Amino acid sequence: MIDSLLKSLVDLIYGTHQVKKRYELEHPDETVLAADACKGIVDNSDRELERGLDWVGAQRAVILLSDKKIVCGRWTIMLDEIENAQLIRINSLLGGGQVLKIQTKDDRYYQFGMQINPDWTRQTALVLQTEKGQLKYSTFSIVVRLLLVGYLLYWVYDRFFSY
């Protein structure tokens, strides 16, 4: 239940339904199979799933899967250009999510993080390998978390225990 509430909230913030409707009006020859708010990164090498600096500056947009292509912000990936696609389910403190990893034939590697949406596993236009996974913590992510915990402890001490 928390997953569907979070998905609805994130979709509302990103305007997912309006983006999908506009796309369908502009592309009447395509059928949209899945639409989600997401964060996306692209690289020239395959990387493990991890929390890190790349996600701070990630492209935030609505990802659309049609029967012909994937569109996300400034990226368009034709389905026939995709070499490999994985949908990895992850769990976090605030519920479940999923990361779509795509390798194109020209060796571009995309990762799209989004809320859980069963439309991705129900569709048949994009062959997906589905699996469960875990997000690793990058050095940057660990340092930021330690600094935040340290600051929080300092604030509690200063606020309640210093005279």
C-alpha positions as CSV (number, residue, x, y, z in Angstrom):
1,M,0.0,0.0,0.0
2,I,2.8,2.4,0.8
3,D,4.3,1.7,-2.6
4,S,1.2,2.8,-4.4
5,L,0.8,5.9,-2.3
6,L,4.4,6.9,-3.0
7,K,4.0,6.3,-6.7
8,S,0.8,8.4,-6.8
9,L,2.5,11.2,-5.0
10,V,5.6,11.2,-7.1
11,D,3.5,10.9,-10.3
12,L,1.5,13.9,-9.1
13,I,4.6,16.0,-8.5
14,Y,6.1,15.1,-11.9
15,G,2.8,15.4,-13.8
16,T,3.2,11.9,-15.2
17,H,-0.4,11.6,-16.4
18,Q,-0.3,14.9,-18.3
19,V,3.0,14.1,-19.9
20,K,1.6,10.7,-21.0
21,K,-1.5,12.3,-22.5
22,R,0.4,14.9,-24.3
23,Y,2.8,12.3,-25.8
24,E,-0.1,10.1,-26.9
25,L,-1.7,13.2,-28.6
26,E,1.6,14.1,-30.4
27,H,2.3,10.4,-31.4
28,P,-1.0,8.8,-32.3
29,D,0.8,6.0,-34.1
30,E,2.4,4.8,-30.8
31,T,0.9,3.1,-27.7
32,V,2.3,4.0,-24.3
33,L,2.7,0.9,-22.3
34,A,4.3,2.4,-19.1
35,A,4.9,5.8,-17.7
36,D,6.7,6.8,-14.5
37,A,8.4,9.7,-12.8
38,C,12.1,8.8,-12.7
39,K,15.7,9.9,-12.2
40,G,18.1,8.8,-14.9
41,I,21.8,8.6,-15.6
42,V,23.8,7.5,-18.6
43,D,27.4,6.2,-18.8
44,N,29.8,4.6,-21.2
45,S,30.3,1.5,-19.0
46,D,28.0,-0.9,-17.0
47,R,27.9,0.0,-13.4
48,E,26.5,-1.5,-10.3
49,L,23.5,0.0,-8.7
50,E,24.7,2.5,-6.0
51,R,23.7,5.6,-4.2
52,G,26.2,8.2,-5.3
53,L,27.1,11.6,-6.7
54,D,25.8,10.7,-10.2
55,W,22.2,10.6,-8.8
56,V,22.5,14.1,-7.3
57,G,22.7,15.5,-10.8
58,A,20.5,12.9,-12.5
59,Q,18.0,13.9,-15.1
60,R,14.6,14.0,-13.5
61,A,11.8,13.5,-16.0
62,V,8.9,11.2,-16.9
63,I,10.0,8.0,-18.6
64,L,7.6,6.6,-21.2
65,L,7.8,3.2,-22.7
66,S,5.9,2.9,-26.0
67,D,5.6,0.1,-28.4
68,K,8.5,1.7,-30.4
69,K,10.8,3.5,-28.0
70,I,11.7,4.7,-24.6
71,V,11.6,8.5,-24.0
72,C,12.9,10.2,-20.9
73,G,13.5,13.9,-21.0
74,R,16.2,14.6,-23.6
75,W,16.9,10.9,-24.2
76,T,15.1,8.8,-26.8
77,I,16.1,5.1,-27.1
78,M,14.5,3.1,-30.0
79,L,13.6,-0.4,-28.8
80,D,15.5,-2.0,-31.7
81,E,18.7,-0.3,-30.4
82,I,18.5,-2.0,-27.1
83,E,21.0,-4.8,-26.5
84,N,20.0,-5.7,-23.0
85,A,17.4,-4.6,-20.5
86,Q,17.0,-5.4,-16.8
87,L,14.4,-4.4,-14.3
88,I,15.8,-4.6,-10.8
89,R,13.5,-4.4,-7.8
90,I,15.0,-2.7,-4.8
91,N,13.8,-2.0,-1.2
92,S,14.5,1.1,0.7
93,L,13.4,2.7,3.9
94,L,10.5,4.4,2.2
95,G,9.1,1.4,0.3
96,G,10.0,-0.4,-2.9
97,G,11.4,0.9,-6.1
98,Q,12.8,-0.4,-9.3
99,V,15.7,0.5,-11.6
100,L,15.6,-0.1,-15.3
101,K,19.1,-0.8,-16.7
102,I,19.5,-0.5,-20.4
103,Q,22.5,-1.3,-22.6
104,T,22.2,-0.1,-26.2
105,K,24.0,-1.6,-29.2
106,D,26.4,1.4,-29.2
107,D,27.4,0.6,-25.6
108,R,25.6,3.4,-23.8
109,Y,24.4,2.3,-20.3
110,Y,21.3,3.9,-18.9
111,Q,19.8,3.6,-15.4
112,F,16.3,4.8,-14.6
113,G,15.2,4.8,-10.9
114,M,11.5,4.9,-10.3
115,Q,8.7,3.7,-8.0
116,I,7.4,0.1,-8.4
117,N,5.0,-0.1,-11.4
118,P,3.7,-3.5,-12.6
119,D,3.1,-2.0,-16.1
120,W,6.8,-2.6,-16.8
121,T,6.5,-6.3,-16.1
122,R,3.1,-6.7,-17.9
123,Q,4.2,-5.2,-21.2
124,T,5.7,-7.3,-23.9
125,A,7.3,-4.8,-26.3
126,L,10.6,-4.7,-24.3
127,V,12.2,-8.0,-23.3
128,L,13.2,-7.5,-19.7
129,Q,15.2,-9.6,-17.3
130,T,13.7,-9.1,-13.9
131,E,15.6,-9.6,-10.7
132,K,15.9,-8.4,-7.1
133,G,18.8,-6.3,-6.2
134,Q,20.3,-4.0,-3.6
135,L,21.7,-0.5,-3.8
136,K,25.3,-0.2,-2.7
137,Y,26.6,2.9,-1.0
138,S,29.3,4.9,-2.8
139,T,32.1,6.6,-0.8
140,F,30.4,9.9,-1.4
141,S,27.1,8.6,-0.1
142,I,28.7,7.2,3.1
143,V,30.6,10.5,3.8
144,V,27.5,12.6,3.4
145,R,25.5,10.3,5.7
146,L,28.3,10.4,8.3
147,L,28.4,14.2,8.2
148,L,24.6,14.4,8.6
149,V,24.6,12.1,11.6
150,G,27.5,14.0,13.1
151,Y,25.7,17.3,12.6
152,L,22.5,15.9,14.1
153,L,24.3,14.6,17.2
154,Y,26.0,18.0,17.6
155,W,22.7,19.8,17.2
156,V,21.0,17.5,19.8
157,Y,23.9,18.0,22.2
158,D,24.0,21.8,21.7
159,R,20.2,22.2,22.0
160,F,19.5,19.9,25.0
161,F,22.8,19.3,26.9
162,S,25.0,22.4,26.7
163,Y,24.5,25.2,29.2
